[in-house]
Structures are given as C-alpha cells and as structure tokens.
C-alpha cells in the first residue's frame, strides 16, 4: 500500500458519517454505558484476572490490595486509566462527536448530589457523617469522607462514573487532536481491538468459573453481561475497521 493509500485509509477511519437521530441516540447511549458502568465493572474483572495470574505464578497479592485499588481510595486510578485507554482506542477507531460528551450526564448527577447532599444509603450512614457543610461535602464526594469499608457507596456510585466518563472523553479528544501524529495501520488497530476483546472474554469466563466453585448463582451472569457486551462491541468495531481496510485496498 502506498503512502497516499495509507493516508486515505487513515482519513477514512476517522470519517464522520451522518447517522439518523435514533442511531445517534443509541450510539451515545452505548458509549455512555461503556464510559461509566461498563468500564467500572469490566476493569474489576480484568484486574482480578491479573491478580489471579500473579497468584498462580507464585506471586500472591493481598485481597486488601485489590479492594484498595478498586474502591478503597477516593481517586479510582485503575478505572480512570481504563477510561483513558478506551477513549484513545475507540477515538482512533471511530469519529463520533457524541463520544466527547459522555461526561455531561455523570457530572450533572454529581453536581446534584453535591448540592443536595444526597446519600444513597442513608439508613447505613450515620447522620453525623452526612455532608452538611461545603468542606464535608468535598470530603464526602472527593476525599476520605465516604469509604466503602464503612458501607458508604456515594463515591463508587456517583463520583467514580464521572471520573471514568471524563477520562474516556479526554482519551477521545486526544485521539482527535493528535490524529495527524497517530498513524496506526488498520491491521494493527483491528488487532489491538481484538486483543482487548479477548482479554475481556477470557477474564470474564475465568471469573465465572472461579465464582461458580463456591456455588452457582444467576447473578453471576448479570455481572458478566457488561464485560461480555463490551468485548462483543470491540469485536464489531475491529471487524468494521478491517472491512474499511478491504474497501480502500480494493
């Protein structure tokens, strides 16, 4: 393939195609789910799979370390990293403006909770611990004032989705802004998407097998549905990239 063909192909990969309003809404909803709960649930299963690999290789990591990384701190570095990676990867593969705005709804929910001092499980949270002042609200939603170990889920359910969706949109923005410097071949891009999909499939199946050893529960399928759906979506995007490659090559 010549340099001009490669440039034309890279341009075609970023071509924004007009879609009908229903398809645009469905596309935005799909990326909204991926950027929030999709990333949150899926990265937990993937990280647990990595920890199991380390454990099986003779390098066990404490379960406390896992919980600290995933929900024991107010910064959610793992989820944010996953959001940024997914934003970059899908931002290079797709050219949809709606992907840049998936942070708006989570931010609106976070602002509403912050202003109204909403507590998701007030029966489990001491009335003295409820955020009544500005400082206490900052601590509750962004600091150490709300810990999952104390059965406080507000950061996990309200703050973290905003972080992941913002990281996702930043990844998409970086992919758009630096697209002229990013020149992955369509084959490499498709392979990267497929590799991520395989990791999600494998992690989910291993998690189902390990969880079922302690007794099967149908809720496991509900938990596995999200990462499996994202993996299937990555496969579809990978196939789409390859099909566009074939069209240009022809």
C-alpha positions as a Markdown table, in Angstrom:
| # | Residue | x | y | z |
|---|---|---|---|---|
| 1 | Unk | 0.0 | 0.0 | 0.0 |
| 2 | Unk | 1.4 | 3.4 | -1.0 |
| 3 | Unk | 1.7 | 6.4 | 1.3 |
| 4 | Unk | -1.3 | 8.1 | -0.4 |
| 5 | Unk | -3.4 | 5.0 | 0.1 |
| 6 | Unk | -2.4 | 4.8 | 3.8 |
| 7 | Unk | -3.2 | 8.5 | 4.3 |
| 8 | Unk | -6.6 | 8.0 | 2.5 |
| 9 | Unk | -7.2 | 4.9 | 4.7 |
| 10 | Unk | -6.4 | 6.8 | 7.9 |
| 11 | Unk | -8.7 | 9.5 | 6.8 |
| 12 | Unk | -11.5 | 7.1 | 6.1 |
| 13 | Unk | -11.1 | 5.6 | 9.5 |
| 14 | Unk | -11.8 | 9.0 | 11.0 |
| 15 | Unk | -14.6 | 10.0 | 8.6 |
| 16 | Unk | -17.6 | 11.2 | 10.4 |
| 17 | Unk | -20.6 | 9.5 | 8.8 |
| 18 | Unk | -24.0 | 11.1 | 9.1 |
| 19 | Unk | -26.4 | 9.0 | 11.1 |
| 20 | Unk | -30.1 | 9.2 | 11.7 |
| 21 | Unk | -31.3 | 10.7 | 15.0 |
| 22 | Unk | -32.3 | 7.3 | 16.5 |
| 23 | Unk | -28.9 | 5.8 | 15.6 |
| 24 | Unk | -27.1 | 8.8 | 17.1 |
| 25 | Unk | -29.1 | 8.5 | 20.3 |
| 26 | Unk | -28.4 | 4.7 | 20.5 |
| 27 | Unk | -24.7 | 5.4 | 19.8 |
| 28 | Unk | -24.5 | 8.0 | 22.5 |
| 29 | Unk | -26.3 | 5.7 | 25.0 |
| 30 | Unk | -23.9 | 2.8 | 24.1 |
| 31 | Unk | -20.8 | 5.0 | 24.7 |
| 32 | Unk | -22.4 | 6.4 | 27.9 |
| 33 | Unk | -22.7 | 2.9 | 29.3 |
| 34 | Unk | -19.2 | 1.9 | 28.2 |
| 35 | Unk | -17.7 | 5.1 | 29.7 |
| 36 | Unk | -19.3 | 4.6 | 33.1 |
| 37 | Unk | -20.5 | 1.3 | 34.4 |
| 38 | Unk | -19.1 | -0.7 | 31.5 |
| 39 | Unk | -15.5 | 0.4 | 32.5 |
| 40 | Unk | -16.2 | 0.2 | 36.2 |
| 41 | Unk | -17.5 | -3.4 | 36.1 |
| 42 | Unk | -15.2 | -4.7 | 33.4 |
| 43 | Unk | -11.9 | -3.4 | 34.8 |
| 44 | Unk | -12.7 | -5.0 | 38.1 |
| 45 | Unk | -13.0 | -8.4 | 36.4 |
| 46 | Unk | -9.9 | -7.8 | 34.3 |
| 47 | Unk | -7.8 | -6.7 | 37.3 |
| 48 | Unk | -9.0 | -9.7 | 39.3 |
| 49 | Unk | -7.9 | -11.9 | 36.5 |
| 50 | Unk | -4.4 | -10.3 | 36.5 |
| 51 | Unk | -4.2 | -10.8 | 40.3 |
| 52 | Unk | -5.2 | -14.5 | 39.8 |
| 53 | Unk | -2.4 | -14.9 | 37.2 |
| 54 | Unk | 0.1 | -13.4 | 39.7 |
| 55 | Unk | -1.2 | -15.7 | 42.4 |
| 56 | Unk | -0.9 | -18.8 | 40.2 |
| 57 | Unk | 2.6 | -17.8 | 39.3 |
| 58 | Unk | 3.6 | -17.7 | 42.9 |
| 59 | Unk | 3.4 | -14.0 | 43.5 |
| 60 | Unk | 0.2 | -13.6 | 45.5 |
| 61 | Unk | -1.2 | -10.2 | 46.1 |
| 62 | Unk | -3.3 | -9.5 | 49.1 |
| 63 | Unk | -7.1 | -9.2 | 48.6 |
| 64 | Unk | -6.9 | -5.9 | 50.5 |
| 65 | Unk | -4.6 | -4.5 | 47.8 |
| 66 | Unk | -7.3 | -5.3 | 45.2 |
| 67 | Unk | -10.0 | -3.6 | 47.2 |
| 68 | Unk | -7.9 | -0.6 | 47.9 |
| 69 | Unk | -7.1 | -0.2 | 44.2 |
| 70 | Unk | -10.7 | -0.7 | 43.0 |
| 71 | Unk | -12.7 | 1.0 | 45.7 |
| 72 | Unk | -10.6 | 1.7 | 48.8 |
| 73 | Unk | -9.4 | 5.1 | 47.8 |
| 74 | Unk | -11.2 | 8.2 | 46.5 |
| 75 | Unk | -9.1 | 8.6 | 43.3 |
| 76 | Unk | -10.0 | 5.4 | 41.4 |
| 77 | Unk | -6.8 | 5.3 | 39.4 |
| 78 | Unk | -7.5 | 1.9 | 37.7 |
| 79 | Unk | -10.9 | 3.0 | 36.4 |
| 80 | Unk | -9.6 | 6.3 | 35.2 |
| 81 | Unk | -6.7 | 4.5 | 33.4 |
| 82 | Unk | -9.2 | 2.1 | 31.7 |
| 83 | Unk | -11.4 | 5.0 | 30.7 |
| 84 | Unk | -8.5 | 6.9 | 29.1 |
| 85 | Unk | -7.3 | 3.8 | 27.2 |
| 86 | Unk | -10.7 | 3.0 | 25.9 |
| 87 | Unk | -11.2 | 6.6 | 24.9 |
| 88 | Unk | -8.0 | 6.6 | 22.9 |
| 89 | Unk | -8.6 | 3.2 | 21.3 |
| 90 | Unk | -12.2 | 3.9 | 20.3 |
| 91 | Unk | -11.4 | 7.5 | 19.5 |
| 92 | Unk | -8.9 | 6.4 | 16.9 |
| 93 | Unk | -11.3 | 3.8 | 15.5 |
| 94 | Unk | -14.4 | 5.9 | 15.4 |
| 95 | Unk | -15.2 | 9.5 | 14.7 |
| 96 | Unk | -18.4 | 10.3 | 16.7 |
| 97 | Unk | -18.8 | 13.6 | 18.3 |
| 98 | Unk | -21.1 | 12.2 | 20.9 |
| 99 | Unk | -18.2 | 10.3 | 22.4 |
| 100 | Unk | -16.8 | 13.7 | 23.6 |
| 101 | Unk | -19.9 | 14.4 | 25.7 |
| 102 | Unk | -20.4 | 11.3 | 27.8 |
| 103 | Unk | -19.2 | 13.1 | 30.9 |
| 104 | Unk | -22.1 | 15.6 | 30.9 |
| 105 | Unk | -24.8 | 13.3 | 32.5 |
| 106 | Unk | -22.4 | 11.9 | 35.2 |
| 107 | Unk | -21.3 | 15.5 | 36.0 |
| 108 | Unk | -25.0 | 16.6 | 36.3 |
| 109 | Unk | -25.7 | 13.7 | 38.7 |
| 110 | Unk | -22.6 | 14.5 | 40.7 |
| 111 | Unk | -23.4 | 18.2 | 41.0 |
| 112 | Unk | -27.0 | 17.4 | 42.0 |
| 113 | Unk | -25.7 | 15.0 | 44.7 |
| 114 | Unk | -23.1 | 17.6 | 45.9 |
| 115 | Unk | -25.7 | 20.5 | 46.1 |
| 116 | Unk | -28.4 | 18.5 | 47.7 |
| 117 | Unk | -26.1 | 16.4 | 49.9 |
| 118 | Unk | -27.7 | 13.2 | 48.6 |
| 119 | Unk | -26.7 | 10.0 | 50.4 |
| 120 | Unk | -27.6 | 6.8 | 48.5 |
| 121 | Unk | -28.0 | 4.6 | 51.6 |
| 122 | Unk | -29.0 | 7.0 | 54.4 |
| 123 | Unk | -30.0 | 4.1 | 56.6 |
| 124 | Unk | -26.5 | 2.7 | 56.6 |
| 125 | Unk | -24.7 | 6.1 | 57.1 |
| 126 | Unk | -24.6 | 7.9 | 60.4 |
| 127 | Unk | -26.5 | 11.1 | 60.5 |
| 128 | Unk | -23.4 | 12.7 | 61.9 |
| 129 | Unk | -21.4 | 11.6 | 58.8 |
| 130 | Unk | -23.8 | 13.2 | 56.3 |
| 131 | Unk | -22.2 | 16.1 | 54.3 |
| 132 | Unk | -23.9 | 19.2 | 55.7 |
| 133 | Unk | -21.1 | 21.8 | 55.1 |
| 134 | Unk | -19.2 | 22.6 | 52.0 |
| 135 | Unk | -16.0 | 21.1 | 53.4 |
| 136 | Unk | -17.8 | 17.9 | 54.5 |
| 137 | Unk | -19.3 | 17.6 | 51.0 |
| 138 | Unk | -15.9 | 17.9 | 49.4 |
| 139 | Unk | -14.6 | 15.2 | 51.7 |
| 140 | Unk | -17.7 | 13.0 | 51.2 |
| 141 | Unk | -17.7 | 13.0 | 47.4 |
| 142 | Unk | -14.0 | 13.6 | 46.6 |
| 143 | Unk | -12.0 | 12.7 | 49.7 |
| 144 | Unk | -11.9 | 10.3 | 52.6 |
| 145 | Unk | -15.3 | 11.1 | 54.0 |
| 146 | Unk | -17.0 | 8.3 | 52.2 |
| 147 | Unk | -15.4 | 4.8 | 52.3 |
| 148 | Unk | -16.8 | 1.6 | 51.1 |
| 149 | Unk | -15.5 | -0.1 | 54.2 |
| 150 | Unk | -18.0 | 2.0 | 56.1 |
| 151 | Unk | -20.8 | 1.0 | 53.7 |
| 152 | Unk | -20.7 | 4.4 | 52.0 |
| 153 | Unk | -21.2 | 3.9 | 48.3 |
| 154 | Unk | -21.7 | 7.5 | 47.1 |
| 155 | Unk | -18.2 | 7.9 | 45.6 |
| 156 | Unk | -18.4 | 4.5 | 44.0 |
| 157 | Unk | -21.9 | 5.1 | 42.6 |
| 158 | Unk | -21.7 | 8.9 | 41.9 |
| 159 | Unk | -18.2 | 10.2 | 41.7 |
| 160 | Unk | -16.4 | 7.4 | 40.0 |
| 161 | Unk | -18.7 | 7.3 | 36.9 |
| 162 | Unk | -17.9 | 10.9 | 36.4 |
| 163 | Unk | -14.2 | 10.3 | 36.6 |
| 164 | Unk | -14.3 | 7.4 | 34.1 |
| 165 | Unk | -16.5 | 9.2 | 31.7 |
| 166 | Unk | -14.3 | 12.3 | 31.8 |
| 167 | Unk | -11.2 | 10.1 | 31.2 |
| 168 | Unk | -13.0 | 8.4 | 28.3 |
| 169 | Unk | -13.8 | 11.8 | 26.7 |
| 170 | Unk | -10.3 | 13.1 | 27.3 |
| 171 | Unk | -9.0 | 10.0 | 25.5 |
| 172 | Unk | -11.3 | 10.6 | 22.6 |
| 173 | Unk | -10.3 | 14.2 | 22.5 |
| 174 | Unk | -6.6 | 13.3 | 22.5 |
| 175 | Unk | -7.2 | 10.8 | 19.7 |
| 176 | Unk | -8.9 | 13.6 | 17.6 |
| 177 | Unk | -6.4 | 16.3 | 18.4 |
| 178 | Unk | -3.3 | 14.2 | 17.7 |
| 179 | Unk | -4.8 | 12.1 | 14.9 |
| 180 | Unk | -2.2 | 13.5 | 12.4 |
| 181 | Unk | 0.6 | 12.2 | 14.7 |
| 182 | Unk | -1.1 | 8.8 | 15.3 |
| 183 | Unk | -0.8 | 6.6 | 12.3 |
| 184 | Unk | -1.6 | 3.1 | 13.4 |
| 185 | Unk | -2.1 | 0.8 | 10.4 |
| 186 | Unk | -5.7 | -0.5 | 10.2 |
| 187 | Unk | -4.4 | -4.0 | 10.7 |
| 188 | Unk | -2.7 | -3.1 | 14.0 |
| 189 | Unk | -5.7 | -1.1 | 15.1 |
| 190 | Unk | -8.0 | -4.0 | 14.4 |
| 191 | Unk | -5.7 | -6.4 | 16.2 |
| 192 | Unk | -5.5 | -4.1 | 19.2 |
| 193 | Unk | -9.3 | -4.0 | 19.4 |
| 194 | Unk | -9.5 | -7.8 | 19.1 |
| 195 | Unk | -6.8 | -8.3 | 21.7 |
| 196 | Unk | -8.7 | -6.2 | 24.2 |
| 197 | Unk | -11.9 | -8.1 | 23.4 |
| 198 | Unk | -10.1 | -11.4 | 24.0 |
| 199 | Unk | -8.8 | -10.2 | 27.4 |
| 200 | Unk | -12.3 | -9.3 | 28.4 |
| 201 | Unk | -13.8 | -12.6 | 27.2 |
| 202 | Unk | -11.1 | -14.6 | 29.0 |
| 203 | Unk | -11.2 | -12.6 | 32.2 |
| 204 | Unk | -15.0 | -12.9 | 32.4 |
| 205 | Unk | -15.0 | -16.7 | 31.7 |
| 206 | Unk | -12.3 | -17.3 | 34.3 |
| 207 | Unk | -14.2 | -15.2 | 36.8 |
| 208 | Unk | -17.4 | -17.2 | 36.2 |
| 209 | Unk | -15.5 | -20.5 | 36.7 |
| 210 | Unk | -13.9 | -19.4 | 39.9 |
| 211 | Unk | -17.1 | -17.8 | 41.3 |
| 212 | Unk | -19.1 | -21.0 | 40.5 |
| 213 | Unk | -16.8 | -23.1 | 42.6 |
| 214 | Unk | -18.3 | -21.6 | 45.7 |
| 215 | Unk | -21.8 | -22.3 | 44.4 |
| 216 | Unk | -23.6 | -21.1 | 41.3 |
| 217 | Unk | -25.8 | -18.0 | 41.4 |
| 218 | Unk | -27.7 | -16.5 | 38.5 |
| 219 | Unk | -26.5 | -13.0 | 39.5 |
| 220 | Unk | -23.1 | -14.0 | 38.1 |
| 221 | Unk | -24.5 | -13.8 | 34.6 |
| 222 | Unk | -25.8 | -10.3 | 35.3 |
| 223 | Unk | -22.3 | -9.2 | 36.4 |
| 224 | Unk | -20.7 | -10.9 | 33.4 |
| 225 | Unk | -23.1 | -9.4 | 30.9 |
| 226 | Unk | -21.4 | -6.0 | 30.9 |
| 227 | Unk | -17.8 | -7.0 | 30.1 |
| 228 | Unk | -19.1 | -9.6 | 27.6 |
| 229 | Unk | -21.2 | -6.9 | 25.8 |
| 230 | Unk | -18.2 | -4.6 | 25.7 |
| 231 | Unk | -16.0 | -7.4 | 24.3 |
| 232 | Unk | -18.6 | -8.1 | 21.7 |
| 233 | Unk | -18.7 | -4.4 | 20.8 |
| 234 | Unk | -14.9 | -4.3 | 20.4 |
| 235 | Unk | -15.1 | -7.3 | 18.1 |
| 236 | Unk | -17.7 | -5.5 | 15.9 |
| 237 | Unk | -15.5 | -2.3 | 15.8 |
| 238 | Unk | -12.5 | -4.5 | 14.9 |
| 239 | Unk | -14.4 | -6.1 | 12.1 |
| 240 | Unk | -15.6 | -2.7 | 10.9 |
| 241 | Unk | -12.0 | -1.4 | 10.7 |
| 242 | Unk | -11.0 | -4.5 | 8.7 |
| 243 | Unk | -13.9 | -4.1 | 6.3 |
| 244 | Unk | -13.0 | -0.5 | 5.6 |
| 245 | Unk | -9.4 | -1.6 | 5.0 |
| 246 | Unk | -10.6 | -4.0 | 2.4 |
| 247 | Unk | -12.7 | -1.4 | 0.7 |
| 248 | Unk | -9.8 | 1.0 | 0.4 |
| 249 | Unk | -7.4 | -1.8 | -0.7 |
| 250 | Unk | -9.9 | -2.7 | -3.4 |
